[in-house]
Amino acid sequence: MIRTLLMIALAAIVFASSGCTTGGSGGRVRDVNLRTVSDGSFVGSASYNIGTFMVQTRVQRHRIVDIRVLGTAMTYRESQAQKVIPLVIARQTLKVGVVRGAEIESRTLLKAIENSLREGAMGGGMGLDLRSEREWIIRQELGR
């Protein structure tokens, strides 16, 4: 009986620690056609088993010109995952490799960037430069 409970608990821990990003596409990162994204600054987020990335992506003339991480716990792996940002900007695509040792965090960050770009493709951009996660939260609470 105890052995069975321990096996169930171990299976639950392994399942919970496997990590996956959230999002409408089931966690898979999909590239976004930048020709459909209007100019502006767009916020997106994605979560995995122990954290969340919130990013602001700035687009000008259908090109990604800046990506800023607005919110994360900033663990070592999350800081390493941010190495994908210059690759996304340079290649203008989400189809970049993940950082070894921070694969889940890299995919989650890429999913947050994807979600921000999808916000711009749907015309949902705020058209301003967000300075902090707090400002973003306040705007969400005010319904703007």
N, C-alpha and C positions, 0 to 999 in steps of 0.2 A: 504494500500500500504506500509506504513512504517512498519507496523507489519509484513508483509510478508518478507520485506527486512531484518528485524531484525531476523526473524526465519531462513532465509537462511544463514545469517552471523553466527548465533549461531551454526547451523548445520555444517558449514564449520570449525568453530573453534573446535568443538568437534571431527570432523573427522580428522583434522590436528593434534590434540593433542593425538589421540589414539596411535600413534607411531607404527612403525614396522621396523624390520631390513631389510636391503637389501641383496640381494644375489641370486644366481642362483636357489635356491630351494624355492624362494618365502618367505624367512625370517625364515622358520622353521629350527631349529638347528638339524643337522643330525650327528650321530656319524661317525667317520672315522676309517677305519681298519688300525691300526698302522703298520701292517705288510707290507702295501703298501707304507709307508712313508720312504724315505731314510734318512740317517743321514745328519744333517745340521741345519741351522737356516733359518726359513721361516717367511715371513711377510704376514699378512693378515689384512683386515679391514672390518668393517661393520658400517652402519649408522642407526640412528633412527631419529625421527622428529626434534630433536634439537642438535644432536651431532654425533660424529664418534669416534669409537675406532680403533686404529691401534696397532697391537701386533706383537711381535716377539716370535715365538715358536721354542725352540731348541729340537731336537730329536737325541738320541743316541741309537743305537741298537734297533730301533723300540719302544723306550719308550720316553715319554715326560719328559724332565729333567728340563726345565725352560720355563716360560712364562713371558714376560715383556711387559708392556703397554708402547708403544712408543709415542702415541699421543692421547690426549683427553682434553677436557676443564677442567676436574677434578672437576665437581660439586660434591656436597655431595653424591648424588645418584650414580654417576659414581665411586666415591671412595668406596662406600659400595658394589657395584657390584663386585669389585675386590676380594671379599671374596670367589668367586667361583674358583679362580685360584688354591689355594692349594688343593681344592677338585678334580679338573681336574687332577692335577699332581699325587695326592695320588691314585686316582681310575683309572687313565689312560683311562678315558672316558669323553665324553662331556655330558653324561647322569647324570647330577647332578642337584640338586634343585637350584632354583633361590633365590636371596636374597629378603626377604619380604620388601616392600617399594621401591625396586629398580628392580622390575621384568623386565621392558622393557630394562633397562640398562644391567642387567645380561644376558638376552637373546642376546642382541646386542654384548656383550663381548664374549659370547660363540660362536656366529656366526663368529666373527672376528678370534677366535682361530680355528674354523672349516675351514675357508677360508685359513688360514696359513698352516694348515695341508694338505689341498687339493693341495696347491702349492707344498708341499714336495712330495705328492703322484704322481704328474705329472712331477717330476724331475725338478721343477723350482726353487729350492733353490739357494741361493747366496753363500752358503758355507762359510759364514763369520759371525762374530758377529757384528751386527749393534749397534752402540753406541747411535744414536739419530735419531729422525724423520728427522732432517735436512740432515743427511748423506743419509738416504733412499731417500729423495726427490731429492737430487743432483744426485744420481745414476739413478733414474728414468728419470730425464731430460737428462742425458748423454746416456741413452739407454742401460745401462749395467744390 
